[in-house]
Amino acid sequence: MNAKNKRTMLVIVAKRGPKSPMTDEHKAALAMGRREGKAVRDYLEALQAHKPKRGRKRTPESIRKRLHEIDLEIVDAEPVRQLRLTQDRLDLQAELATAGAGVNLPRLEAEFVEVAKKYADRNRISYQAWRQIGVDAAILKKAGIHRGD
């Protein structure tokens, strides 16, 4: 680096000045943004995870019954069929284990309603965008987000 470039770098650094620490107000704004983002993210993930699926809903009883059927069927099955039944059993056991550990959707919904309007305004998210990803119109109304938004 030649002398002219060094001098230019020093001038740029000098003009920028020292970094000032973040104000308490700025820190509070960042914390609020993180809290709002988390509330929106958690609610949308819960909505996605609890989308109604086609067909008859499985109950813990029906899962246990199918597990028992698999145990009987696997004994005489061919190797490839045993492999598929083993995977089915693992999937059903996992489903049975998570069936009781549901998400507290009403709590997530309340948190979403509290922050959604500010979040939508700040991030320029329209009513239509919320609806297209599955947020119910009644929830948006509670949050203060209307069709014209």
Summary of the structure (lengths in Angstrom):
residues: 149
radius of gyration: 27.1
end to end distance: 54.5
largest distance: 84.9
contacts: 319
relative contact order: 0.10
helix: 72%
strand: 0%
